[in-house]
Amino acid sequence: MLARLRFRVERSRGRSYPEPDHPYRNAFQRDRDRVIHSRAFRRLEAKTQVFAPGLSDHFRNRLTHTIEVAQIARTLANVLELDEDLTEALALAHDIGHPPFAHAGEEELNRQMERFGDRFEHNLHALRIVESFEQRYARFPGLNLTFEVREGIVKHSRDFGPAERPEVEPYLPGLRPPLEAQLIDLADEVAYNTADLDDAFSAGMLSAPDVAECVPLYRAIHESIETRFPAATGREHFNEGLRQLIDALVSGLIEGTVSQAREASVGNVDEARAFPRRLAAFTPETAETSRILKRFLYAKVYASEALADHRNRSMAMIAELFQFFLDYPDRLPQGYWEQTLAEPAHRVVCDYIAGMTDGFFRRTYEQAIGPAIPPGS
Ligand code: MG
């Protein structure tokens, strides 16, 4: 397959603080383990993916979503003969920089930062977590991950040009990340599109015929299930369809990536890095399906009133708490407060809020400001 493009662990540029080798785990396997043992990783459990918990115990949270991405990404790496350990470490780390309250949280933090000519991006926040916020080692700050895992974290969803952001300067701006990192964003897309369909089905927001009507690839799947399993319940029918949809998208991603690499005639990792665009890609048909799915989910789910209410309240509360800590920096925990003497206060407040789980945010809000904004207000 693409073994010629596999990033070999022996070629790693290594860690910022040199460490002796481990007797039986290679550097990428250790990085995967370091991510799993980090506090930021455990906090994913209490961060909303799309649907806030409460209505159902079966909705994804950011941790179960991450596990689904890792499972899809490892399958891809394995079939394509890329480095499975590097891929898994990157998949497990891909959302650790996510703030509370899903995309609403990210959008609002970014909006707050823009008031100061700054920005919030979850990829860059993840880099700050693994480079400095995690405190697990006596000898150095952060997790001391290999260069390739840090590079993959900052570039997992977009590439950076030279001189675009000072913090990514060390991570080869202008070059594509290795194929292992390129897969993550697309594995993420397969995972969230299909999981959001599933959660929206559980929430009673859509049915299998609704999806069949709007998504041609799903329509074909749906009709064959109707013929083969006429007595299946709605739930069984939906699950059959969802499984086949995931399979079709993953297969399209494998086929698309192999054919892109062939057309580009890249022979090794350095050529793949220097190639002007990413090589990981869906086939044209599955790319179209993925676009249609996104549009469908946007109209049916993300822009729905039920989610909009939660999003608006979350954003309003983040804006209030952000302002509260700017006005009263001495109400920050001691360590953060001390940091405001060395760094701009908006950056410190942003880091503090971005690290919170949904539950911790609520408790902090209630202590600082008062009862959380109720639904429907
Ligand atoms: Mg994700």
Residues whose N, C-alpha, C, O or C-beta is under 5 A from the ligand:
A	BS01	MG	D95 D188
